Amino acid sequence: MKTGLLLILLFICLKLQVVAADTSAAADQETQGPTPERLAELVKSTTKRTSIKLEDYLAKVAASNLGYASQRYNVTIADAAIMASRVFQNPVIQVGNMMDITNGGNQRLPGYYNGFVTQTFELGGKRRIRYLVARKNYAATASTLQSFLQNLRLDASAAYADAIAMGQVAAQFQRTATLLRELLQAQQERQKAGDISDVDLLQTRVEVRQFEAELLAAQSQATSAELGLNAFLGPQFSGTHWQPVGTLDVTPHSTDLFKLLSSAIKNRPDLIAMRYQRDAAKENINLEKAKRVPDVNVGVGWTNSTYSGNNTSPQPNYNMVGLQFSLPLPIWNRNKAGIASSEAMASQAQLDLENAEVKAGVDVRQALSLYGMARERVDLYKAGVLKDVDSALEKRVVSYKRGGSSLLELLDAQRKANEVWMSFYTAQSDHARAVIELHRAAGIWIIHF
């Protein structure tokens, strides 16, 4: 019998050593970095540009963003906490044996074999209240996840708007470079005909090279902004070169201050999460009060007394069954500290919520003010500035071809047109971001470019 036990223990030790070795090998493999397949997925790239609309891009963000996928596990954990709150405590089984080791043979006193099963029953509604607290915490976690997704979508929309703006800047530089190349070709023909001097030709050539360098810089920034869209996507898109489709003519869902404030207070998921956290803190007060009611332990036991032929104390073989109750007396500890702590936490949660609601109102007012100024800037350019600068440049080109303007005047008009268009694209980009921040402050998801 002892040999068999030793063999079993030896087998268990060997098995534990094998499991530990496998675990250590797996840990060593994990610290060595990603697998070749994972590495290939991260470093793959393509030169092909893939057109994508904002709605499709945001759908891919929600489906593949690893940060959002990680945050979803918080909801799973909170759901598991709900299940745990409804589980009864496990019963406890006790088995024992007592025997006489002083006497031997027929004089051995009787031995005892006993077994007990004890179950704890919670009183005072603790299990029900604990379930309510877990439900409130689950709702708060779900709202926090919604807040994370909303901010993720809005941040991705801002990156999408930047990519559009950078593309527009690059397109403007491309138009300028094309115009100057045509001008250079015309200058070369006029120089051959003797209409202009070598100095004018050289000046035009310098300007063309200058704008080509600026064009390359603008294209580089546009490419960087387009590739930056992958920062919000999963690794399967890490090598994709996106081409955002759309314009920056975006309008907010509403500009009415009362509606925006109402939307912020009612719909912002971070505020909703804080309300659930406050409710959970209030329910936790009831749970701490319920803990003043002691739990009862109920046990059922069986005892067997063996036969004994001892001359002094003979005893027959017999069995006994017993029932026992265990109840702590709440004399010294009435859980006053737990109740006071939970009440303070509930008051703190209420003040945090009120402070967040005040800050949400300030955020809405600030975002609406910034949007108004950004809207005025865009309208100023659209009211006639863009049309006027293009018309002035076109007339300057015609005048130069007819000999009524100098080359320097034409180039100065071209630079002025570029500056105005760059300022307009910047104003458009700022306006789009202002709309995004207004929606963020008001708790609005919808955004269209």
C-alpha distance (Angstrom), angle and dihedral (degrees) to the residues before:
residue distance angle dihedral
M1 . . .
K2 3.82 . .
T3 3.81 90.5 .
G4 3.80 90.3 53.8
L5 3.80 91.5 50.9
L6 3.80 91.2 49.6
L7 3.81 90.9 51.3
I8 3.79 91.4 50.1
L9 3.83 91.6 49.9
L10 3.80 90.6 47.9
F11 3.82 90.8 51.6
I12 3.82 91.6 50.0
C13 3.82 91.8 50.8
L14 3.79 92.1 50.1
K15 3.80 90.7 48.4
L16 3.81 91.5 51.1
Q17 3.80 90.5 50.5
V18 3.82 91.1 52.2
V19 3.81 91.8 49.1
A20 3.82 91.1 48.0
A21 3.81 90.5 49.6
D22 3.81 91.6 50.2
T23 3.80 90.7 48.0
S24 3.79 91.7 49.4
A25 3.81 91.3 48.9
A26 3.81 90.8 49.7
A27 3.81 90.6 49.2
D28 3.81 90.8 49.7
Q29 3.79 89.9 50.7
E30 3.81 91.4 50.6
T31 3.81 92.7 52.2
Q32 3.80 91.0 53.5
G33 3.80 91.0 73.6
P34 3.80 135.6 -111.5
T35 3.77 123.3 -19.9
P36 3.84 119.0 -100.9
E37 3.82 89.7 -104.3
R38 3.80 91.7 51.4
L39 3.80 91.8 46.0
A40 3.81 91.4 50.2
E41 3.79 89.5 51.9
L42 3.79 92.2 51.6
V43 3.81 97.3 48.2
K44 3.79 100.5 39.4
S45 3.79 115.0 116.5
T46 3.77 140.4 177.0
T47 3.78 135.4 -159.0
K48 3.79 93.5 -148.8
R49 3.81 114.9 104.4
T50 3.79 115.8 -135.7
S51 3.79 117.5 -153.8
I52 3.79 115.2 -135.7
K53 3.79 135.9 174.7
L54 3.79 122.1 -134.0
E55 3.81 93.6 -111.4
D56 3.81 91.9 52.6
Y57 3.80 91.5 44.9
L58 3.81 93.1 52.0
A59 3.81 90.1 47.9
K60 3.81 89.4 54.9
V61 3.80 89.9 47.5
A62 3.81 92.1 54.5
A63 3.81 91.8 45.3
S64 3.81 100.4 45.5
N65 3.81 110.5 22.9
L66 3.80 107.0 120.5
G67 3.79 94.3 -154.2
Y68 3.81 90.6 57.2
A69 3.80 90.5 45.4
S70 3.79 89.0 53.3
Q71 3.81 92.4 48.9
R72 3.81 90.8 53.4
Y73 3.80 88.9 67.8
N74 3.81 88.1 67.7
V75 3.80 87.7 66.3
T76 3.80 90.5 49.3
I77 3.80 89.8 50.8
A78 3.82 91.4 49.1
D79 3.81 90.0 49.4
A80 3.80 89.8 52.3
A81 3.81 88.3 52.0
I82 3.82 88.7 57.1
M83 3.79 90.4 54.0
A84 3.80 90.9 47.2
S85 3.81 91.9 51.6
R86 3.82 91.6 60.9
V87 3.79 97.4 48.5
F88 3.80 118.9 108.1
Q89 3.76 119.5 -130.0
N90 3.78 115.1 -94.5
P91 3.81 118.1 -105.2
V92 3.78 117.6 -112.4
I93 3.81 121.6 -130.7
Q94 3.79 122.6 -161.3
V95 3.80 125.5 -170.7
G96 3.80 124.6 -176.4
N97 3.78 144.9 166.5
M98 3.79 132.1 -157.7
M99 3.83 125.8 -171.7
D100 3.77 138.4 172.7
I101 3.81 111.8 -101.7
T102 3.82 96.2 174.0
N103 3.78 101.2 64.7
G104 3.75 128.1 41.0
G105 3.76 141.4 -164.1
N106 3.82 117.2 10.7
Q107 3.81 90.3 -13.4
R108 3.82 94.0 61.9
L109 3.77 111.9 122.0
P110 3.80 118.5 -123.7
G111 3.82 119.7 -76.6
Y112 3.76 126.4 -140.1
Y113 3.82 131.8 -137.4
N114 3.78 116.0 -170.8
G115 3.77 139.8 174.0
F116 3.79 131.4 -174.0
V117 3.83 133.9 -171.4
T118 3.81 114.9 -162.1
Q119 3.80 126.8 -172.3
T120 3.81 126.0 -169.6
F121 3.81 116.4 -141.3
E122 3.81 117.0 -161.4
L123 3.78 114.3 -137.6
G124 3.79 132.1 -167.0
G125 3.82 95.7 49.1
K126 3.82 94.0 -76.5
R127 3.79 94.5 146.4
R128 3.82 93.0 50.5
I129 3.80 93.8 47.4
R130 3.81 92.0 45.2
Y131 3.81 87.9 54.4
L132 3.83 90.8 51.9
V133 3.81 91.0 50.4
A134 3.81 90.6 50.1
R135 3.82 90.7 49.7
K136 3.83 91.6 52.2
N137 3.80 91.0 48.0
Y138 3.80 89.9 49.9
A139 3.80 91.2 52.3
A140 3.81 90.2 48.7
T141 3.80 91.0 50.4
A142 3.81 91.8 48.8
S143 3.82 90.6 51.0
T144 3.79 90.6 48.4
L145 3.79 88.3 53.9
Q146 3.80 89.6 51.4
S147 3.80 89.4 51.0
F148 3.80 90.3 51.7
L149 3.80 91.2 50.2
Q150 3.81 92.9 47.3
N151 3.80 92.7 51.4
L152 3.80 89.9 44.5
R153 3.82 91.4 53.3
L154 3.80 92.7 47.1
D155 3.81 92.8 47.1
A156 3.80 89.5 49.5
S157 3.83 89.6 48.9
A158 3.81 89.8 53.0
A159 3.81 90.4 52.2
Y160 3.81 88.7 48.0
A161 3.83 90.1 52.4
D162 3.81 91.1 49.7
A163 3.79 90.4 51.8
I164 3.82 90.7 52.2
A165 3.81 91.6 48.5
M166 3.81 92.5 49.0
G167 3.78 89.6 49.5
Q168 3.80 91.0 52.6
V169 3.80 91.0 50.5
A170 3.81 91.0 50.8
A171 3.82 89.9 48.6
Q172 3.81 90.7 52.4
F173 3.80 91.3 51.4
Q174 3.80 88.5 48.1
R175 3.80 90.8 54.8
T176 3.80 90.7 48.8
A177 3.80 92.6 48.6
T178 3.82 90.6 49.3
L179 3.80 91.6 51.3
L180 3.80 92.0 49.1
R181 3.80 92.1 48.2
E182 3.81 89.1 54.2
L183 3.79 88.9 47.6
L184 3.82 90.7 50.2
Q185 3.79 91.2 51.6
A186 3.80 90.7 49.9
Q187 3.81 90.3 47.5
Q188 3.77 91.6 52.9
E189 3.81 90.9 53.2
R190 3.82 91.7 47.0
Q191 3.81 91.0 47.8
K192 3.77 90.5 53.9
A193 3.79 89.2 50.2
G194 3.80 90.1 49.9
D195 3.82 95.4 -117.0
I196 3.81 94.9 122.7
S197 3.76 135.4 28.3
D198 3.79 128.8 -109.5
V199 3.81 88.6 -108.2
D200 3.82 92.4 62.9
L201 3.81 90.3 49.0
L202 3.78 92.3 49.6
Q203 3.79 91.2 47.5
T204 3.80 91.0 52.2
R205 3.80 91.2 47.7
V206 3.82 91.1 51.8
E207 3.81 91.4 50.4
V208 3.80 91.5 49.4
R209 3.82 91.7 51.7
Q210 3.80 90.3 46.4
F211 3.79 93.1 52.8
E212 3.82 91.2 44.8
A213 3.81 88.9 56.4
E214 3.80 90.4 49.0
L215 3.81 89.0 47.1
L216 3.81 90.8 55.2
A217 3.81 90.7 49.8
A218 3.82 91.5 49.4
Q219 3.80 92.0 47.5
S220 3.81 89.6 49.5
Q221 3.80 91.4 52.9
A222 3.81 91.1 46.9
T223 3.81 91.4 50.5
S224 3.81 90.9 48.3
A225 3.81 91.1 51.4
E226 3.82 91.7 48.6
L227 3.80 92.6 49.0
G228 3.81 88.5 46.6
L229 3.80 88.8 68.3
N230 3.81 87.1 76.1
A231 3.80 90.2 68.0
F232 3.82 88.0 79.6
L233 3.81 94.6 46.6
G234 3.77 135.7 74.7
P235 3.81 125.1 -93.5
Q236 3.80 92.1 -95.1
F237 3.82 87.9 72.7
S238 3.82 97.3 41.6
G239 3.81 93.5 110.4
T240 3.81 98.3 41.1
H241 3.80 118.1 114.6
W242 3.79 105.5 -148.2
Q243 3.77 126.1 -156.5
P244 3.82 109.5 -158.2
V245 3.79 114.6 -138.8
G246 3.79 120.5 -148.3
T247 3.77 143.8 48.8
L248 3.78 134.0 -91.5
D249 3.80 93.3 -115.4
V250 3.80 91.9 118.7
T251 3.78 125.8 156.9
P252 3.81 126.9 -160.7
H253 3.77 122.4 -111.9
S254 3.80 89.7 -116.3
T255 3.79 139.2 -10.5
D256 3.80 96.6 -163.7
L257 3.80 107.7 117.6
F258 3.81 94.8 -148.5
K259 3.81 92.7 51.1
L260 3.78 92.2 46.2
L261 3.80 92.7 49.4
S262 3.78 91.2 46.9
S263 3.79 90.8 49.3
A264 3.80 91.6 49.4
I265 3.81 94.4 51.2
K266 3.79 94.5 43.8
N267 3.80 104.6 33.6
R268 3.79 109.6 29.5
P269 3.81 103.2 112.3
D270 3.80 93.1 -149.4
L271 3.81 89.8 59.6
I272 3.81 90.9 44.9
A273 3.80 89.2 52.6
M274 3.81 90.6 51.2
R275 3.81 90.7 51.5
Y276 3.79 90.7 53.8
Q277 3.80 89.7 47.2
R278 3.81 89.4 52.4
D279 3.82 90.8 49.6
A280 3.79 90.4 48.7
A281 3.81 89.6 51.6
K282 3.82 90.1 51.9
E283 3.80 91.7 49.7
N284 3.78 88.6 49.2
I285 3.83 88.2 62.2
N286 3.79 88.6 59.9
L287 3.79 89.6 47.9
E288 3.80 92.0 53.1
K289 3.81 90.1 48.2
A290 3.79 90.1 50.0
K291 3.79 89.3 54.5
R292 3.82 87.7 69.1
V293 3.78 86.8 73.7
P294 3.83 106.4 81.2
D295 3.79 120.9 -128.8
V296 3.78 118.8 -119.3
N297 3.78 124.2 -132.1
V298 3.80 116.4 -150.7
G299 3.78 119.5 -167.6
V300 3.80 137.3 -177.5
G301 3.78 118.3 -157.8
W302 3.81 140.0 -173.6
T303 3.80 126.3 -161.4
N304 3.81 128.5 -172.4
S305 3.82 121.1 -162.9
T306 3.81 114.8 -160.2
Y307 3.80 125.6 -137.0
S308 3.79 117.9 -86.7
G309 3.83 128.8 -171.1
N310 3.79 94.9 -169.7
N311 3.82 110.4 150.4
T312 3.77 93.1 -137.0
S313 3.83 99.3 41.9
P314 3.80 112.9 14.3
Q315 3.80 114.9 -178.5
P316 3.79 135.2 -178.7
N317 3.81 125.2 -132.3
Y318 3.79 111.1 -90.5
N319 3.86 142.5 158.5
M320 3.80 130.2 -135.3
V321 3.82 131.1 -165.3
G322 3.80 121.6 -160.6
L323 3.80 141.7 -176.8
Q324 3.81 122.6 -151.1
F325 3.78 137.4 -175.3
S326 3.81 127.0 -159.0
L327 3.80 121.3 -166.3
P328 3.84 125.6 168.0
L329 3.79 113.6 -133.7
P330 3.84 110.0 -127.0
I331 3.79 95.4 -142.5
W332 3.80 105.7 122.0
N333 3.80 102.6 19.1
R334 3.81 116.0 51.9
N335 3.84 92.9 159.8
K336 3.79 92.3 -110.7
A337 3.80 91.0 148.9
G338 3.81 93.1 52.6
I339 3.81 92.1 48.4
A340 3.81 93.0 47.5
S341 3.80 91.1 48.4
S342 3.81 93.3 49.1
E343 3.81 91.7 48.0
A344 3.81 90.6 51.7
M345 3.81 90.9 49.1
A346 3.83 90.8 50.2
S347 3.82 91.2 50.5
Q348 3.80 89.8 47.9
A349 3.82 91.6 50.4
Q350 3.82 90.1 51.5
L351 3.80 92.5 51.0
D352 3.82 91.5 46.3
L353 3.81 89.4 52.9
E354 3.80 93.4 49.0
N355 3.80 90.8 48.0
A356 3.82 91.1 49.7
E357 3.82 90.7 50.2
V358 3.80 90.5 52.4
K359 3.79 90.6 48.8
A360 3.81 90.4 48.4
G361 3.81 89.1 56.6
V362 3.80 90.7 50.5
D363 3.82 90.3 48.1
V364 3.80 91.1 53.4
R365 3.80 93.8 49.0
Q366 3.80 92.8 47.0
A367 3.81 93.0 46.2
L368 3.81 91.5 47.9
S369 3.83 91.0 50.4
L370 3.81 92.2 49.8
Y371 3.79 90.3 47.0
G372 3.80 91.3 52.4
M373 3.80 92.3 53.4
A374 3.81 92.2 45.1
R375 3.81 89.9 49.9
E376 3.81 91.5 52.0
R377 3.81 91.2 51.7
V378 3.80 92.3 53.0
D379 3.80 92.7 45.1
L380 3.79 89.9 50.5
Y381 3.78 91.5 59.0
K382 3.80 94.0 42.2
A383 3.82 91.9 49.1
G384 3.80 91.4 75.9
V385 3.80 111.1 -60.8
L386 3.81 93.8 103.2
K387 3.77 93.2 45.3
D388 3.79 92.2 47.5
V389 3.78 95.6 49.5
D390 3.81 92.1 48.5
S391 3.78 90.7 47.7
A392 3.81 90.9 49.2
L393 3.81 91.3 50.5
E394 3.80 92.7 47.7
K395 3.82 91.5 50.7
R396 3.80 90.5 47.0
V397 3.82 90.4 53.8
V398 3.81 91.6 50.0
S399 3.79 91.0 46.3
Y400 3.81 91.8 50.1
K401 3.79 92.3 50.3
R402 3.79 88.7 52.7
G403 3.78 92.1 47.4
G404 3.79 95.7 -110.5
S405 3.82 95.5 116.6
S406 3.76 135.2 42.1
L407 3.78 125.9 -119.2
L408 3.78 91.5 -111.1
E409 3.80 91.0 55.2
L410 3.82 90.6 51.3
L411 3.80 93.3 48.5
D412 3.79 90.9 47.0
A413 3.82 89.9 52.5
Q414 3.80 89.6 50.0
R415 3.80 92.0 51.4
K416 3.79 91.1 48.4
A417 3.80 90.8 51.2
N418 3.81 90.5 50.6
E419 3.80 92.0 49.7
V420 3.80 91.9 51.0
W421 3.80 93.2 48.4
M422 3.81 92.0 46.3
S423 3.79 89.8 51.5
F424 3.80 90.1 49.2
Y425 3.81 93.0 51.6
T426 3.81 89.2 48.4
A427 3.79 89.9 50.7
Q428 3.81 90.1 49.4
S429 3.78 91.6 50.0
D430 3.81 91.5 48.4
H431 3.79 89.3 48.5
A432 3.81 92.2 52.1
R433 3.79 90.9 49.5
A434 3.80 90.0 47.8
V435 3.81 89.8 55.0
I436 3.81 90.2 48.5
E437 3.80 92.4 50.8
L438 3.81 90.8 46.2
H439 3.79 89.6 54.3
R440 3.79 90.4 46.2
A441 3.80 91.7 52.9
A442 3.81 92.3 46.6
G443 3.81 95.7 44.3
I444 3.82 94.7 -116.1
W445 3.78 120.3 150.1
I446 3.79 101.2 -171.1
I447 3.81 117.6 100.6
H448 3.80 128.5 156.8
F449 3.82 131.3 -175.0
